[in-house]
Amino acid sequence: MCLGVPGKIVEIYESGGLRMGKVDFGGVTRETCLAYVPDLREGDYTVVHVGFAISRLSEEEAQATLAVLREMGDLEEELGLN
């Protein structure tokens, strides 16, 4: 199953002509393409699906979603920690 997982943007940079970022998913950091949501800034929360940021959301929405994913046991699987 592939879920859109919320994370916090901790760094933004350019790579190969694409706007990229490092996104923190509660201690796990992954490189993410930010090209689809160009107005994202460091400190924003975003939903990431297969390596691409697809939307912005509030910190409250992000934390609530992460709590549900942890409860379901899907967060670790999606982040490749199992």
C-alpha positions, 0 to 999 in steps of 0.5 A: 500500500502506498500512503501519502505521509505528512512530514516537515520540510527542514531544508530546500535546495535545487538538484538537477534543475528540480526544487527538492527538499529534505523532509522529516517524518518524525525522525526519519528524513527523506529527500523529496521533490517539491516541484508540484507544490512550488510555494512550500517553504522550510518549516511547512508540513507537506503530504509526500507520496512516492517521493513527491510533495503533493499538498501543504497542510497545517502542523495540527493536521500533520500530527493528527494524521501521523498519530493515526498512521502510527496507530494503524502500524502503517507509518513504519512500513511506508518509511521502510523501517520494517 
